[in-house]
Amino acid sequence: MKTAVITVNVRKTEHMKITVKLFARASQLARASEVEVEVDGGASVADFRKALEAQHPKLKPIAGSLFVAIDSEYSSDDQVILETAQIACFPPVSGG
Amino acid sequence: MQLPSKNRLVELTDQPIDADTLTQFVTTPLSGAVILFLGTVRELTQGKRTTALDYDAYPEMALAKMNELVSETAEKWPVQKIALVHRTGHLEPAEASVAIALSCPHRGDTFDAGRFLIDELKVRVPIWKKENWSDGTTEWVHPSAE
């Protein structure tokens, strides 16, 4: 009996187009409540930050202070972004 | 200790906050102490006059973080019931933007738990306020941002 070898061809997505929600001053500077950001498949939050700043230079004045939330959780810079993730960017919070 | 969903009231609302309802919600026969904290819109900030504040929120994440805070509070203190409500939209001076009501068997824990909730809410929950100054200018408030 032959052994079946199943090759799963995981094709790395070349580019991902991510829709990013913006709030408060981020939304004000970009003049939009959502923007699109293109990143390579397997991009980390750090990669995403660079892409965001390059593709949306209006956000430059606050880029260093932006939080990146993934699926309603604060992220770390080494976290990998999945194509299905819900991403939001916002400056320090001021509720209360 | 886990705080079951029937013992917590966590909400974002664009309507005025009814503090009496929240106080009644947290009061139980087993409570020895109930506190109510209201954060209200202040008219003067470093000599500048506020005519109104506009609050914006990232609703899904704000509610998730508010529930997380309620759970953490119930793990640290013997809280019986907690109500945590934040208002969004356009608020004028003296209106309440946030309300915390909670109950414990003894008073000391209610103050400590309430202090923890409001302090953490202000750094962790994605809600923002925009100042409407009396000179007609507006400004988003972002602590420690450039």
gemmi code that builds the backbone of each chain (N, CA, C; Angstrom):
import gemmi

chains = {
    "A": [
        ("MET", (0.842, -1.194, 0.000), (0.000, 0.000, 0.000), (0.876, 1.241, 0.000)),
        ("LYS", (0.523, 2.105, -0.840), (1.301, 3.345, -0.963), (0.988, 4.325, 0.177)),
        ("THR", (1.974, 4.993, 0.587), (1.745, 6.044, 1.582), (1.397, 7.336, 0.841)),
        ("ALA", (0.296, 7.856, 1.213), (-0.110, 9.105, 0.560), (0.582, 10.287, 1.220)),
        ("VAL", (1.205, 11.059, 0.414), (1.843, 12.265, 0.947), (0.988, 13.469, 0.552)),
        ("ILE", (0.496, 14.077, 1.537), (-0.349, 15.243, 1.248), (0.469, 16.521, 1.467)),
        ("THR", (0.592, 17.244, 0.436), (1.325, 18.501, 0.557), (0.326, 19.638, 0.706)),
        ("VAL", (0.412, 20.275, 1.803), (-0.452, 21.451, 1.974), (0.359, 22.664, 1.537)),
        ("ASN", (-0.139, 23.283, 0.542), (0.591, 24.419, 0.001), (0.112, 25.711, 0.674)),
        ("VAL", (0.849, 26.118, 1.684), (0.491, 27.367, 2.361), (1.103, 28.513, 1.575)),
        ("ARG", (0.243, 29.199, 0.882), (0.746, 30.315, 0.089), (0.683, 31.577, 0.926)),
        ("LYS", (1.825, 32.143, 1.146), (1.883, 33.351, 1.952), (1.211, 34.494, 1.198)),
        ("THR", (0.301, 35.129, 1.845), (-0.363, 36.266, 1.213), (0.680, 37.338, 0.952)),
        ("GLU", (0.750, 37.804, -0.259), (1.770, 38.797, -0.596), (1.504, 40.115, 0.116)),
        ("HIS", (0.278, 40.583, -0.042), (-0.090, 41.852, 0.585), (-1.426, 41.690, 1.275)),
        ("MET", (-1.576, 42.401, 2.369), (-2.886, 42.446, 3.013), (-3.319, 43.897, 3.038)),
        ("LYS", (-4.588, 44.104, 2.728), (-5.143, 45.445, 2.860), (-5.974, 45.459, 4.130)),
        ("ILE", (-5.535, 46.260, 5.092), (-6.203, 46.267, 6.386), (-7.008, 47.549, 6.550)),
        ("THR", (-8.255, 47.391, 6.964), (-9.067, 48.568, 7.293), (-8.841, 48.902, 8.756)),
        ("VAL", (-8.446, 50.152, 9.005), (-8.069, 50.561, 10.357), (-9.032, 51.632, 10.865)),
        ("LYS", (-9.635, 51.374, 12.011), (-10.505, 52.389, 12.627), (-9.629, 53.424, 13.331)),
        ("LEU", (-10.019, 54.686, 13.207), (-9.285, 55.775, 13.875), (-10.229, 56.507, 14.817)),
        ("PHE", (-9.667, 57.014, 15.920), (-10.499, 57.736, 16.868), (-9.833, 59.043, 17.291)),
        ("ALA", (-10.677, 59.958, 17.787), (-10.255, 61.214, 18.393), (-9.294, 61.975, 17.465)),
        ("ARG", (-8.122, 62.396, 17.995), (-7.226, 63.238, 17.179), (-6.712, 62.488, 15.952)),
        ("ALA", (-6.584, 61.180, 16.042), (-6.134, 60.406, 14.871), (-7.147, 60.536, 13.743)),
        ("SER", (-8.406, 60.421, 14.085), (-9.464, 60.547, 13.096), (-9.529, 61.989, 12.557)),
        ("GLN", (-9.324, 62.945, 13.457), (-9.351, 64.356, 13.062), (-8.226, 64.673, 12.062)),
        ("LEU", (-6.997, 64.192, 12.365), (-5.857, 64.480, 11.489), (-6.006, 63.811, 10.127)),
        ("ALA", (-6.481, 62.573, 10.133), (-6.621, 61.832, 8.872), (-7.863, 62.262, 8.104)),
        ("ARG", (-8.727, 63.011, 8.755), (-10.032, 63.409, 8.202), (-10.825, 62.196, 7.735)),
        ("ALA", (-10.783, 61.139, 8.548), (-11.526, 59.918, 8.226), (-11.653, 59.071, 9.483)),
        ("SER", (-12.731, 58.324, 9.579), (-12.890, 57.441, 10.737), (-12.287, 56.064, 10.452)),
        ("GLU", (-11.962, 55.820, 9.180), (-11.291, 54.571, 8.799), (-10.316, 54.869, 7.674)),
        ("VAL", (-9.175, 54.179, 7.689), (-8.250, 54.260, 6.554), (-7.818, 52.845, 6.189)),
        ("GLU", (-7.273, 52.705, 4.959), (-6.745, 51.404, 4.559), (-5.228, 51.446, 4.598)),
        ("VAL", (-4.641, 50.350, 5.066), (-3.186, 50.254, 5.140), (-2.778, 48.933, 4.500)),
        ("GLU", (-1.792, 48.997, 3.589), (-1.301, 47.774, 2.966), (-0.029, 47.323, 3.645)),
        ("VAL", (-0.010, 46.072, 4.064), (1.199, 45.498, 4.667), (1.472, 44.130, 4.021)),
        ("ASP", (2.705, 43.637, 4.198), (3.039, 42.296, 3.713), (2.373, 41.260, 4.608)),
        ("GLY", (2.082, 40.073, 4.021), (1.570, 38.977, 4.832), (2.564, 38.668, 5.939)),
        ("GLY", (2.072, 38.396, 7.133), (2.965, 38.088, 8.248), (3.538, 39.314, 8.937)),
        ("ALA", (3.028, 40.486, 8.592), (3.553, 41.734, 9.165), (3.285, 41.799, 10.669)),
        ("SER", (4.215, 42.396, 11.378), (4.044, 42.602, 12.816), (3.410, 43.977, 13.052)),
        ("VAL", (3.083, 44.240, 14.299), (2.537, 45.547, 14.643), (3.561, 46.648, 14.343)),
        ("ALA", (4.842, 46.354, 14.588), (5.897, 47.334, 14.270), (5.919, 47.646, 12.770)),
        ("ASP", (5.802, 46.594, 11.933), (5.749, 46.797, 10.475), (4.528, 47.631, 10.100)),
        ("PHE", (3.415, 47.300, 10.753), (2.165, 48.008, 10.484), (2.304, 49.504, 10.802)),
        ("ARG", (2.965, 49.805, 11.932), (3.156, 51.208, 12.327), (3.917, 51.979, 11.251)),
        ("LYS", (4.988, 51.343, 10.710), (5.778, 52.002, 9.658), (4.918, 52.237, 8.420)),
        ("ALA", (4.133, 51.216, 8.061), (3.284, 51.318, 6.867), (2.218, 52.398, 7.055)),
        ("LEU", (1.646, 52.449, 8.250), (0.604, 53.452, 8.534), (1.155, 54.864, 8.357)),
        ("GLU", (2.337, 55.088, 8.940), (2.932, 56.419, 8.886), (3.309, 56.795, 7.453)),
        ("ALA", (3.832, 55.807, 6.688), (4.244, 56.077, 5.304), (3.038, 56.329, 4.399)),
        ("GLN", (1.972, 55.552, 4.622), (0.814, 55.645, 3.724), (-0.174, 56.737, 4.146)),
        ("HIS", (-0.065, 57.171, 5.398), (-0.962, 58.234, 5.888), (-0.145, 59.279, 6.649)),
        ("PRO", (0.655, 60.047, 5.902), (1.580, 61.010, 6.537), (0.878, 62.054, 7.407)),
        ("LYS", (-0.430, 62.240, 7.216), (-1.157, 63.196, 8.070), (-1.112, 62.768, 9.542)),
        ("LEU", (-0.873, 61.491, 9.780), (-0.851, 60.996, 11.169), (0.517, 61.168, 11.830)),
        ("LYS", (1.498, 61.645, 11.046), (2.870, 61.755, 11.569), (2.995, 62.478, 12.909)),
        ("PRO", (2.295, 63.629, 13.081), (2.486, 64.362, 14.346), (2.196, 63.532, 15.599)),
        ("ILE", (1.351, 62.504, 15.494), (1.003, 61.723, 16.689), (1.397, 60.252, 16.556)),
        ("ALA", (2.118, 59.915, 15.465), (2.402, 58.500, 15.181), (3.064, 57.799, 16.367)),
        ("GLY", (3.991, 58.516, 17.037), (4.730, 57.898, 18.133), (3.875, 57.599, 19.358)),
        ("SER", (2.738, 58.267, 19.488), (1.916, 58.067, 20.688), (0.683, 57.210, 20.424)),
        ("LEU", (0.543, 56.699, 19.186), (-0.655, 55.910, 18.870), (-0.617, 54.519, 19.496)),
        ("PHE", (-1.748, 54.105, 20.032), (-1.922, 52.716, 20.440), (-2.505, 51.947, 19.260)),
        ("VAL", (-2.093, 50.697, 19.118), (-2.669, 49.826, 18.102), (-3.431, 48.730, 18.831)),
        ("ALA", (-4.728, 48.678, 18.606), (-5.550, 47.633, 19.229), (-5.901, 46.575, 18.197)),
        ("ILE", (-5.773, 45.320, 18.598), (-6.150, 44.202, 17.734), (-7.274, 43.438, 18.420)),
        ("ASP", (-8.413, 43.353, 17.739), (-9.581, 42.650, 18.299), (-9.875, 43.100, 19.736)),
        ("SER", (-9.909, 44.418, 19.937), (-10.265, 45.026, 21.235), (-9.260, 44.771, 22.354)),
        ("GLU", (-8.008, 44.440, 21.993), (-6.942, 44.294, 22.997), (-5.759, 45.174, 22.596)),
        ("TYR", (-5.102, 45.767, 23.591), (-3.869, 46.497, 23.303), (-2.828, 45.503, 22.787)),
        ("SER", (-2.063, 45.896, 21.767), (-1.108, 44.969, 21.151), (0.318, 45.320, 21.564)),
        ("SER", (1.234, 44.374, 21.306), (2.660, 44.660, 21.464), (3.276, 44.703, 20.072)),
        ("ASP", (4.426, 45.385, 19.934), (4.999, 45.624, 18.609), (5.410, 44.348, 17.868)),
        ("ASP", (5.677, 43.260, 18.612), (6.119, 42.037, 17.920), (4.957, 41.117, 17.532)),
        ("GLN", (3.753, 41.515, 17.881), (2.585, 40.695, 17.553), (2.357, 40.669, 16.038)),
        ("VAL", (1.993, 39.492, 15.504), (1.746, 39.356, 14.069), (0.274, 39.650, 13.774)),
        ("ILE", (0.055, 40.395, 12.697), (-1.314, 40.793, 12.347), (-1.920, 39.802, 11.358)),
        ("LEU", (-3.049, 39.245, 11.730), (-3.754, 38.326, 10.835), (-4.725, 39.122, 9.964)),
        ("GLU", (-5.000, 38.574, 8.793), (-5.830, 39.303, 7.836), (-7.240, 39.547, 8.388)),
        ("THR", (-7.694, 38.658, 9.276), (-9.058, 38.758, 9.804), (-9.156, 39.703, 11.014)),
        ("ALA", (-8.024, 40.226, 11.463), (-8.022, 41.018, 12.691), (-8.731, 42.360, 12.507)),
        ("GLN", (-9.374, 42.813, 13.573), (-9.958, 44.155, 13.599), (-8.947, 45.096, 14.229)),
        ("ILE", (-8.469, 46.058, 13.450), (-7.414, 46.939, 13.933), (-7.968, 48.348, 14.175)),
        ("ALA", (-7.546, 48.930, 15.282), (-7.900, 50.324, 15.574), (-6.654, 51.049, 16.065)),
        ("CYS", (-6.553, 52.340, 15.738), (-5.427, 53.172, 16.186), (-5.973, 54.404, 16.871)),
        ("PHE", (-5.391, 54.716, 18.032), (-5.864, 55.909, 18.738), (-4.802, 56.452, 19.681)),
        ("PRO", (-4.865, 57.757, 19.963), (-3.941, 58.378, 20.909), (-4.348, 58.027, 22.350)),
        ("PRO", (-3.521, 58.424, 23.345), (-3.848, 58.114, 24.738), (-5.291, 58.493, 25.079)),
        ("VAL", (-5.918, 57.659, 25.908), (-7.344, 57.822, 26.192), (-7.560, 58.925, 27.238)),
        ("SER", (-8.762, 59.487, 27.255), (-9.055, 60.586, 28.171), (-10.501, 60.570, 28.645)),
        ("GLY", (-11.009, 59.363, 28.891), (-12.379, 59.254, 29.394), (-12.449, 59.659, 30.855)),
        ("GLY", (-13.651, 59.574, 31.394), (-13.851, 59.912, 32.796), (-14.351, 61.322, 32.964)),
    ],
    "B": [
        ("MET", (-12.931, 36.548, 43.284), (-14.272, 35.994, 43.118), (-14.896, 36.503, 41.820)),
        ("GLN", (-15.543, 35.608, 41.090), (-16.230, 36.004, 39.853), (-17.472, 36.829, 40.186)),
        ("LEU", (-17.699, 37.856, 39.415), (-18.919, 38.642, 39.607), (-19.898, 38.263, 38.501)),
        ("PRO", (-20.974, 37.528, 38.845), (-21.906, 37.082, 37.800), (-22.562, 38.268, 37.087)),
        ("SER", (-23.006, 38.016, 35.867), (-23.517, 39.118, 35.043), (-24.736, 39.788, 35.677)),
        ("LYS", (-25.512, 39.041, 36.502), (-26.678, 39.690, 37.138), (-26.254, 40.711, 38.198)),
        ("ASN", (-24.980, 40.641, 38.621), (-24.496, 41.572, 39.637), (-23.657, 42.709, 39.055)),
        ("ARG", (-23.648, 42.807, 37.730), (-22.894, 43.900, 37.092), (-23.757, 44.603, 36.041)),
        ("LEU", (-23.561, 45.919, 35.975), (-24.268, 46.719, 34.976), (-23.193, 47.579, 34.310)),
        ("VAL", (-22.852, 47.245, 33.078), (-21.788, 47.953, 32.356), (-22.388, 48.507, 31.069)),
        ("GLU", (-22.269, 49.818, 30.882), (-22.972, 50.445, 29.768), (-22.248, 51.660, 29.211)),
        ("LEU", (-22.406, 51.858, 27.898), (-22.108, 53.151, 27.275), (-23.461, 53.710, 26.871)),
        ("THR", (-23.680, 54.987, 27.114), (-24.979, 55.548, 26.762), (-24.827, 56.975, 26.263)),
        ("ASP", (-25.707, 57.371, 25.328), (-25.684, 58.773, 24.895), (-26.775, 59.574, 25.610)),
        ("GLN", (-27.390, 58.950, 26.610), (-28.443, 59.614, 27.390), (-27.892, 60.028, 28.758)),
        ("PRO", (-28.526, 61.022, 29.417), (-28.088, 61.404, 30.763), (-28.081, 60.189, 31.700)),
        ("ILE", (-27.077, 60.143, 32.587), (-26.934, 59.005, 33.498), (-27.886, 59.181, 34.686)),
        ("ASP", (-28.666, 58.144, 34.973), (-29.592, 58.183, 36.108), (-28.910, 57.526, 37.318)),
        ("ALA", (-28.299, 58.367, 38.161), (-27.495, 57.859, 39.279), (-28.348, 57.089, 40.293)),
        ("ASP", (-29.600, 57.506, 40.493), (-30.466, 56.818, 41.467), (-30.680, 55.350, 41.088)),
        ("THR", (-30.905, 55.136, 39.801), (-31.124, 53.761, 39.325), (-29.897, 52.900, 39.593)),
        ("LEU", (-28.707, 53.492, 39.388), (-27.469, 52.727, 39.600), (-27.287, 52.406, 41.084)),
        ("THR", (-27.564, 53.384, 41.938), (-27.427, 53.180, 43.381), (-28.381, 52.078, 43.848)),
        ("GLN", (-29.620, 52.135, 43.342), (-30.591, 51.091, 43.704), (-30.139, 49.722, 43.211)),
        ("PHE", (-29.558, 49.700, 42.011), (-29.119, 48.422, 41.434), (-28.095, 47.729, 42.329)),
        ("VAL", (-27.161, 48.503, 42.903), (-26.069, 47.864, 43.658), (-26.422, 47.604, 45.128)),
        ("THR", (-27.519, 48.184, 45.601), (-27.863, 48.026, 47.017), (-28.526, 46.667, 47.259)),
        ("THR", (-27.939, 45.878, 48.171), (-28.491, 44.552, 48.491), (-28.618, 44.435, 50.008)),
        ("PRO", (-29.452, 43.500, 50.485), (-29.599, 43.330, 51.935), (-28.284, 42.934, 52.619)),
        ("LEU", (-27.343, 42.383, 51.859), (-26.073, 41.941, 52.447), (-25.023, 43.056, 52.484)),
        ("SER", (-25.340, 44.191, 51.839), (-24.360, 45.284, 51.787), (-24.356, 46.063, 53.089)),
        ("GLY", (-23.148, 46.456, 53.494), (-23.043, 47.385, 54.610), (-22.630, 48.749, 54.144)),
        ("ALA", (-22.230, 48.853, 52.871), (-21.761, 50.133, 52.345), (-22.008, 50.200, 50.847)),
        ("VAL", (-22.481, 51.351, 50.400), (-22.701, 51.604, 48.974), (-22.073, 52.951, 48.656)),
        ("ILE", (-21.266, 53.016, 47.590), (-20.783, 54.334, 47.169), (-21.228, 54.620, 45.746)),
        ("LEU", (-21.360, 55.913, 45.489), (-21.657, 56.391, 44.143), (-20.610, 57.442, 43.804)),
        ("PHE", (-19.907, 57.255, 42.691), (-18.967, 58.272, 42.203), (-19.492, 58.792, 40.876)),
        ("LEU", (-19.504, 60.122, 40.726), (-19.850, 60.734, 39.448), (-18.688, 61.586, 38.985)),
        ("GLY", (-18.240, 61.373, 37.757), (-17.298, 62.299, 37.128), (-18.135, 63.315, 36.363)),
        ("THR", (-17.914, 64.608, 36.623), (-18.769, 65.624, 36.004), (-17.941, 66.601, 35.173)),
        ("VAL", (-18.584, 67.240, 34.247), (-17.895, 68.176, 33.352), (-17.557, 69.455, 34.122)),
        ("ARG", (-16.258, 69.741, 34.158), (-15.774, 70.911, 34.898), (-15.652, 72.104, 33.945)),
        ("GLU", (-16.088, 73.247, 34.445), (-16.128, 74.423, 33.578), (-14.760, 75.082, 33.410)),
        ("LEU", (-13.901, 74.980, 34.446), (-12.623, 75.691, 34.375), (-11.445, 74.721, 34.405)),
        ("THR", (-10.528, 74.851, 33.446), (-9.287, 74.087, 33.424), (-8.141, 75.064, 33.222)),
        ("GLN", (-7.308, 75.209, 34.236), (-6.164, 76.141, 34.196), (-6.555, 77.495, 33.623)),
        ("GLY", (-7.647, 78.023, 34.160), (-8.069, 79.358, 33.784), (-8.861, 79.447, 32.493)),
        ("LYS", (-8.941, 78.342, 31.736), (-9.703, 78.375, 30.485), (-11.120, 77.837, 30.745)),
        ("ARG", (-12.059, 78.426, 30.036), (-13.458, 78.087, 30.269), (-13.977, 77.080, 29.225)),
        ("THR", (-14.552, 75.994, 29.735), (-15.134, 74.957, 28.882), (-16.620, 75.224, 28.707)),
        ("THR", (-17.084, 75.263, 27.465), (-18.528, 75.399, 27.274), (-19.190, 74.032, 27.162)),
        ("ALA", (-18.426, 73.034, 26.684), (-18.962, 71.674, 26.575), (-17.824, 70.697, 26.299)),
        ("LEU", (-18.086, 69.425, 26.576), (-17.157, 68.361, 26.201), (-17.895, 67.400, 25.268)),
        ("ASP", (-17.176, 66.949, 24.241), (-17.717, 65.897, 23.382), (-16.942, 64.615, 23.647)),
        ("TYR", (-17.658, 63.554, 24.008), (-17.006, 62.268, 24.284), (-17.216, 61.319, 23.125)),
        ("ASP", (-16.103, 60.684, 22.715), (-16.160, 59.661, 21.678), (-15.617, 58.369, 22.269)),
        ("ALA", (-16.084, 57.247, 21.775), (-15.637, 55.956, 22.299), (-15.458, 54.958, 21.163)),
        ("TYR", (-14.628, 53.966, 21.405), (-14.533, 52.791, 20.526), (-15.389, 51.748, 21.246)),
        ("PRO", (-16.676, 51.664, 20.878), (-17.644, 50.975, 21.732), (-17.295, 49.524, 22.083)),
        ("GLU", (-16.949, 48.704, 21.076), (-16.691, 47.284, 21.377), (-15.574, 47.140, 22.411)),
        ("MET", (-14.472, 47.884, 22.155), (-13.318, 47.736, 23.046), (-13.585, 48.398, 24.398)),
        ("ALA", (-14.281, 49.537, 24.397), (-14.578, 50.217, 25.660), (-15.394, 49.293, 26.571)),
        ("LEU", (-16.419, 48.650, 26.018), (-17.240, 47.748, 26.834), (-16.435, 46.541, 27.302)),
        ("ALA", (-15.578, 46.016, 26.428), (-14.736, 44.876, 26.812), (-13.818, 45.270, 27.965)),
        ("LYS", (-13.202, 46.459, 27.873), (-12.274, 46.907, 28.918), (-13.016, 47.258, 30.208)),
        ("MET", (-14.209, 47.828, 30.094), (-14.988, 48.142, 31.292), (-15.365, 46.848, 32.027)),
        ("ASN", (-15.764, 45.828, 31.270), (-16.097, 44.539, 31.897), (-14.875, 43.884, 32.524)),
        ("GLU", (-13.725, 44.033, 31.847), (-12.471, 43.494, 32.387), (-12.141, 44.170, 33.733)),
        ("LEU", (-12.333, 45.495, 33.790), (-12.068, 46.243, 35.022), (-12.996, 45.819, 36.159)),
        ("VAL", (-14.258, 45.607, 35.815), (-15.234, 45.158, 36.825), (-14.805, 43.795, 37.370)),
        ("SER", (-14.377, 42.899, 36.483), (-13.924, 41.571, 36.924), (-12.710, 41.674, 37.833)),
        ("GLU", (-11.750, 42.521, 37.441), (-10.540, 42.690, 38.268), (-10.882, 43.260, 39.637)),
        ("THR", (-11.809, 44.202, 39.663), (-12.221, 44.813, 40.930), (-12.824, 43.750, 41.850)),
        ("ALA", (-13.643, 42.880, 41.272), (-14.303, 41.840, 42.076), (-13.310, 40.784, 42.563)),
        ("GLU", (-12.169, 40.669, 41.860), (-11.140, 39.735, 42.334), (-10.361, 40.321, 43.506)),
        ("LYS", (-10.228, 41.657, 43.540), (-9.410, 42.312, 44.565), (-10.197, 42.645, 45.834)),
        ("TRP", (-11.497, 42.934, 45.691), (-12.300, 43.357, 46.856), (-13.591, 42.546, 46.906)),
        ("PRO", (-14.181, 42.398, 48.117), (-15.410, 41.613, 48.244), (-16.642, 42.402, 47.790)),
        ("VAL", (-16.653, 42.704, 46.486), (-17.720, 43.533, 45.924), (-18.962, 42.674, 45.667)),
        ("GLN", (-20.116, 43.218, 46.022), (-21.357, 42.472, 45.789), (-21.985, 42.810, 44.447)),
        ("LYS", (-22.053, 44.093, 44.137), (-22.604, 44.512, 42.841), (-21.854, 45.752, 42.357)),
        ("ILE", (-21.693, 45.860, 41.052), (-21.017, 47.026, 40.463), (-21.826, 47.555, 39.281)),
        ("ALA", (-21.976, 48.861, 39.229), (-22.506, 49.526, 38.030), (-21.435, 50.477, 37.526)),
        ("LEU", (-21.130, 50.392, 36.229), (-20.115, 51.246, 35.606), (-20.689, 51.742, 34.281)),
        ("VAL", (-20.959, 53.034, 34.228), (-21.621, 53.605, 33.053), (-20.846, 54.825, 32.573)),
        ("HIS", (-20.578, 54.899, 31.280), (-19.928, 56.081, 30.713), (-20.824, 56.667, 29.637)),
        ("ARG", (-20.941, 57.966, 29.670), (-21.764, 58.639, 28.668), (-20.905, 59.070, 27.484)),
        ("THR", (-21.503, 59.144, 26.303), (-20.815, 59.648, 25.111), (-21.640, 60.791, 24.527)),
        ("GLY", (-21.037, 61.536, 23.616), (-21.753, 62.638, 22.973), (-21.425, 63.974, 23.618)),
        ("HIS", (-22.368, 64.902, 23.491), (-22.155, 66.304, 23.861), (-22.641, 66.575, 25.285)),
        ("LEU", (-21.726, 66.978, 26.192), (-22.099, 67.214, 27.595), (-21.737, 68.629, 28.024)),
        ("GLU", (-22.617, 69.222, 28.790), (-22.380, 70.583, 29.282), (-21.883, 70.540, 30.723)),
        ("PRO", (-21.281, 71.656, 31.194), (-20.757, 71.671, 32.558), (-21.791, 71.189, 33.576)),
        ("ALA", (-21.289, 70.435, 34.572), (-22.067, 69.851, 35.670), (-22.786, 68.553, 35.293)),
        ("GLU", (-22.813, 68.198, 34.001), (-23.408, 66.912, 33.643), (-22.422, 65.787, 33.955)),
        ("ALA", (-22.963, 64.607, 34.306), (-22.113, 63.463, 34.648), (-21.686, 62.728, 33.382)),
        ("SER", (-20.368, 62.524, 33.244), (-19.849, 61.777, 32.097), (-19.618, 60.314, 32.453)),
        ("VAL", (-19.359, 60.042, 33.733), (-19.125, 58.660, 34.149), (-19.719, 58.456, 35.533)),
        ("ALA", (-20.239, 57.249, 35.761), (-20.794, 56.916, 37.074), (-20.326, 55.534, 37.491)),
        ("ILE", (-19.937, 55.440, 38.766), (-19.573, 54.152, 39.347), (-20.403, 54.005, 40.617)),
        ("ALA", (-21.142, 52.907, 40.723), (-21.819, 52.584, 41.985), (-21.412, 51.177, 42.342)),
        ("LEU", (-21.133, 50.935, 43.615), (-20.798, 49.568, 44.019), (-21.084, 49.352, 45.499)),
        ("SER", (-21.222, 48.077, 45.844), (-21.541, 47.720, 47.233), (-20.594, 46.644, 47.741)),
        ("CYS", (-20.296, 46.719, 49.051), (-19.459, 45.750, 49.760), (-20.042, 45.589, 51.172)),
        ("PRO", (-19.620, 44.572, 51.901), (-20.082, 44.462, 53.293), (-19.588, 45.619, 54.159)),
        ("HIS", (-18.375, 46.142, 53.885), (-17.798, 47.186, 54.745), (-17.312, 48.386, 53.927)),
        ("ARG", (-17.323, 49.576, 54.549), (-17.102, 50.825, 53.809), (-15.712, 50.972, 53.195)),
        ("GLY", (-14.671, 50.516, 53.913), (-13.304, 50.726, 53.417), (-13.113, 50.152, 52.019)),
        ("ASP", (-13.626, 48.952, 51.818), (-13.476, 48.299, 50.518), (-14.192, 49.052, 49.398)),
        ("THR", (-15.339, 49.674, 49.726), (-16.064, 50.384, 48.654), (-15.240, 51.555, 48.130)),
        ("PHE", (-14.593, 52.303, 49.053), (-13.782, 53.445, 48.608), (-12.591, 52.974, 47.776)),
        ("ASP", (-11.901, 51.930, 48.262), (-10.718, 51.437, 47.546), (-11.102, 50.891, 46.166)),
        ("ALA", (-12.184, 50.131, 46.107), (-12.619, 49.539, 44.837), (-13.051, 50.635, 43.857)),
        ("GLY", (-13.759, 51.638, 44.365), (-14.220, 52.733, 43.502), (-13.065, 53.539, 42.952)),
        ("ARG", (-12.065, 53.780, 43.809), (-10.871, 54.523, 43.389), (-10.117, 53.767, 42.294)),
        ("PHE", (-9.976, 52.461, 42.491), (-9.312, 51.617, 41.495), (-10.045, 51.692, 40.157)),
        ("LEU", (-11.364, 51.569, 40.195), (-12.155, 51.562, 38.957), (-12.003, 52.862, 38.168)),
        ("ILE", (-12.115, 53.998, 38.829), (-12.049, 55.258, 38.074), (-10.623, 55.533, 37.601)),
        ("ASP", (-9.623, 55.225, 38.448), (-8.235, 55.456, 38.022), (-7.871, 54.592, 36.813)),
        ("GLU", (-8.271, 53.335, 36.833), (-7.939, 52.431, 35.722), (-8.751, 52.771, 34.473)),
        ("LEU", (-10.014, 53.144, 34.673), (-10.840, 53.521, 33.518), (-10.163, 54.649, 32.732)),
        ("LYS", (-9.588, 55.587, 33.457), (-9.011, 56.763, 32.807), (-7.741, 56.467, 32.011)),
        ("VAL", (-7.095, 55.339, 32.258), (-5.905, 55.009, 31.459), (-6.125, 53.848, 30.494)),
        ("ARG", (-7.178, 53.088, 30.685), (-7.302, 51.848, 29.934), (-8.481, 51.784, 28.960)),
        ("VAL", (-9.546, 52.499, 29.251), (-10.764, 52.349, 28.442), (-10.746, 53.355, 27.281)),
        ("PRO", (-10.890, 52.870, 26.037), (-10.781, 53.770, 24.880), (-11.989, 54.698, 24.707)),
        ("ILE", (-11.930, 55.782, 25.459), (-12.908, 56.872, 25.392), (-12.085, 58.165, 25.409)),
        ("TRP", (-12.541, 59.151, 24.640), (-11.799, 60.420, 24.552), (-12.746, 61.590, 24.707)),
        ("LYS", (-12.192, 62.695, 25.258), (-12.996, 63.908, 25.363), (-12.379, 65.023, 24.527)),
        ("LYS", (-13.260, 65.822, 23.951), (-12.823, 66.988, 23.177), (-13.336, 68.233, 23.881)),
        ("GLU", (-12.412, 69.134, 24.204), (-12.777, 70.396, 24.839), (-13.406, 71.337, 23.810)),
        ("ASN", (-14.485, 71.962, 24.189), (-15.033, 73.087, 23.425), (-14.792, 74.316, 24.284)),
        ("TRP", (-13.753, 75.082, 23.949), (-13.391, 76.235, 24.768), (-14.309, 77.420, 24.476)),
        ("SER", (-14.339, 78.335, 25.449), (-15.264, 79.476, 25.319), (-14.859, 80.426, 24.189)),
        ("ASP", (-13.592, 80.320, 23.702), (-13.193, 81.178, 22.575), (-13.580, 80.577, 21.223)),
        ("GLY", (-14.299, 79.444, 21.252), (-14.783, 78.840, 20.010), (-13.876, 77.758, 19.450)),
        ("THR", (-12.673, 77.588, 20.024), (-11.780, 76.547, 19.523), (-12.120, 75.202, 20.180)),
        ("THR", (-11.690, 74.107, 19.535), (-11.887, 72.768, 20.092), (-10.537, 72.053, 20.137)),
        ("GLU", (-10.447, 71.058, 21.010), (-9.160, 70.382, 21.218), (-9.392, 69.004, 21.841)),
        ("TRP", (-8.913, 67.954, 21.175), (-8.973, 66.615, 21.778), (-7.991, 66.549, 22.946)),
        ("VAL", (-8.409, 65.913, 24.009), (-7.553, 65.771, 25.184), (-6.859, 64.411, 25.105)),
        ("HIS", (-5.514, 64.456, 25.032), (-4.737, 63.214, 24.981), (-3.586, 63.313, 25.962)),
        ("PRO", (-3.750, 62.791, 27.175), (-2.699, 62.931, 28.185), (-1.353, 62.427, 27.661)),
        ("SER", (-0.309, 63.196, 27.911), (1.069, 62.856, 27.565), (1.326, 62.687, 26.057)),
        ("ALA", (0.345, 63.042, 25.220), (0.605, 63.066, 23.778), (1.324, 64.369, 23.449)),
        ("GLU", (1.994, 64.373, 22.290), (2.717, 65.610, 21.911), (1.722, 66.733, 21.669)),
    ],
}
model = gemmi.Model(1)
for chain_id, residues in chains.items():
    chain = gemmi.Chain(chain_id)
    for i, (resn, *xyz) in enumerate(residues, 1):
        res = gemmi.Residue()
        res.name, res.seqid = resn, gemmi.SeqId(i, " ")
        for name, pos in zip(("N", "CA", "C"), xyz):
            atom = gemmi.Atom()
            atom.name, atom.element = name, gemmi.Element(name[0])
            atom.pos, atom.b_iso = gemmi.Position(*pos), 0.0
            res.add_atom(atom)
        chain.add_residue(res)
    model.add_chain(chain)
structure = gemmi.Structure()
structure.add_model(model)
structure.setup_entities()
